[in-house]
Amino acid sequence: MFKNYVFDLYGTLIDINTDEWDMALWEKLAILYRYKGAQYTADEINKTYCEYVEAEKNRVRKRFPEYSVIDIKIEKVFKKLFSDKGVKVTAKDIDFICTAFRCYSTKYIKLYDGVIDLLDTLKSKGKKIYLLSNAQRKFTENELNMFGLPKYFDGVIISSDEECSKPDKHYFDILINRYNLNRKETVMVEGAYDAGLSSLYIHQSISPEIKGKLLSDYKVMDGDVYKIKKLIVK
């Protein structure tokens, strides 16, 4: 049926709930920064972080005016929060801050039932599996490793690396061109209608509200990952 299977990550393979607006998160982050000599209150670091995220987005937009949907490297923001206070840190320090931020903001994280069965089935049939996710590399890499997922993928593309994200068609083209995929032999699990790919939409509890007509070729509306195999794997 298809040779190449492209998956989104969150809401497709991984079920996650995060809260970056919880002030307890910013209290802890401020403490971490003060450990390194960067003096922030929780309110100050929260406000400054948001300002720097927007500033970085504007810089990316200027560099890539052709992108309709952009992403940033969040580690640049965390580093600037140190440099503004005159504190020099290493790449390892920034990695730790990214990890701590993600850990503190995560309420729960787990694989959906049926994910490993689906990926094992695809591998056993000699299919190629790719990840195309709107995500931060500094967060996502740890989560992929936690669930032992990297071994399944023949290619991984993460939006923060490319500074472009879905649903921008350029982002899908990066995947297609980098791995020389035939669009007719490729299916995207979690919607890619506008990218000229076959697509399967799976609705999970964290999926956004559907507005308008759902144009995906295949649909699983009850979140049952096991149904994916029945629909698009032969």
N, C-alpha and C positions, 0 to 999 in steps of 0.2 A: 504493500500500500504506500508507505513512505520509507525513505532511507534515513532521513535526518529528523530528529525530534529536538525542538528547541523549547526549553522551559523557562518560565519566570520562576522566581524563588519564593518570595513572600506571598502568601495567599494561594500558592500552588503546591510547593513542596514543603515549605516550612510555615507553620502557624505561629504567629508572634504577636505580642501586644506590648507596645512601648509607650511611655509617657514622658516626653521631654519638657513638659510644662509643670511637672511636680516640683515645688520649691525645695523639697528634700533632696532632689538630685543636685540642684544648684548649690545648696548648702555643702554637700559633700565635695562637689567639684571645687568650690572656693577653698575648702580645707586643703585639698590636694595641691592647688596652686600656691597656697601659703606655705606648705611644706617646702616648696622649691624657692620661696622668697618673693613670690608674686602676690602682693597683698590685694585681695579682692573681698568684698562682701558678696553674699549670694545674689542680691539684687543687682549689684554692679556687674558681676560676671555674666549674669543672664542677659542683661540689657546690651552689654558690649558684644557678647557672642552674637546676638541677633543682628546687630548693626554690621558686624564683620561678615556674617553670612550674606547679607544683602549686597555689601560692597564687593564681595568676591563674585557673586552672581553677575553683577554689572560688568566686572572685568572680563568674565567669560563671554558674556553677550557681545562685548566689543571685539573680542578676538575671533568669535565665530558668529557673525551676523546671519549666516545662512541657517543656523540652528533655531528651530522654533521652540524647542524645549531643552534647556541646558541643565547641567549638574556641576557641582564643584567638588574639589578635594577638601574634605572637612578638616584634614590635618593642618592645612594652611591657616585655618581660623584658630585652632588650638595653639599653634606656634606663635601667631601674632599676639595672642593674649599674654604670652610670656614676654615677648620682645617689647611690648608696650610698657612693661614694668621694668625693663632693663635687665631681664633675666635670660641668660643663655642656657639652652637645653639641647640635649642630644636627640637624634632621631628615635632612639630607644625610649627616651622620656615621653616623646609625643605618642609613640605607639602605646605606651602604658596609659596615657591620658585617654586616648581613643577607646581603648579596651574598657577602662573604668567607667567612662561616660556611658558606653553602650550597656555595660553590666548594670549600672545603677538605674538606667532608664527602662530596663526590660522587666516587665511584669511576669510574663511567661514566654517560653519558647519550646516548641516541640515539632516533630515531623507529623504530617498528616498520616493517618492509617492508610496503608496501601502503597506508600511512596517507594519503599525499598523493593517490594514485590514488582512494581511497575518498572523500575530501573533495572532490576535483575533480569526481568523478562526481555526488555529491549536489548540488553547486552547479550543475552543468550541467543538472540536472533540476529546478531551482527549489526544492529542499528547504530548509528552515530548519534550521540547525545550532546547537546550544547546548552549552556546557561546564558541567558540574556536578561539581566536584572537591573532595575533601577535601584541602586544601592551604593553604599559607601564601602570601598575596598577594605578600609581599616576596621569596619564592623563585620562585614560579611565573611571575610576569610576565616575568622575564628569560628563563626557559626557553621560554615561548610565543614571545617575540620572536626568540630564537635560531633557532627552526625555522620562522619565518614563519607561525605558525598564527593570529594574531589576525584576519587578513583573512577567515578562513573562518567565524567565529562571528557569529551574530546576537544572541547574548547569552552572557555569562560570569558564572557564580556560583561564588565560591570560599568555602570554609567559614570561613576566618579572618575574612572580612568580615562574615559573618552570625553568627558565634559559635555555629554549629550545623552538624552534619555528618551524613553518611550513617552508619548506615541510618535515622536519625530521620526519620519521615514529615514533620515540619515542614519539613525541609530541601528535600524534593521539592516541597512545597506552595509554598515561596518561589519556586521556578522557575516552576511552573505559573501562579501568580497574577501574578507580575511581568510575564510575557510573554504572559499570557492564552492559554495553550495548551489545546487540547482533548485530554484524556487519551486518548481513543480514536484520535486521529490522531498520537500521540506514542510513540516507542520509545526506551528507554534502553539504551545499549550499555554493559554491565557491571552488570546486575542492578538491578531496581527492583520486584520482585514485590509487596512489601508496600505500595508507594506507589500501586498501582492502575494502573500503566503496563505496556504490553507491554515485554518486556525480552529482550536478547540477552546471554548470558554468554560471554565469551571467556577461556579459561584460558591464562595466560602463566607464564613461569618464576618471576615474582615474585608470582603470585597465591597467596593463602592456601590452606591445605588445605581441601578441601570436606568439610564434616561434615553428614551428613544428606542428604535428598533435594534435588536441584537443581531449583528450581521455575521457572526462566526459560523463556520460550516458545521461544527459539531458543538453540542452543549451538554453540560452536566450541571444541573441547577440545584442539586441537593448536596454538593460537596463531596460526593463519593468518588474517591480517586480510583477505586477498583473498576469503575465504569469506563475509565479512559482506555484501559486495555481492550475492552470489548469493542469500543468505537473505532479506534485508529491504529491498532497493532495487529498485524498479520504476518 
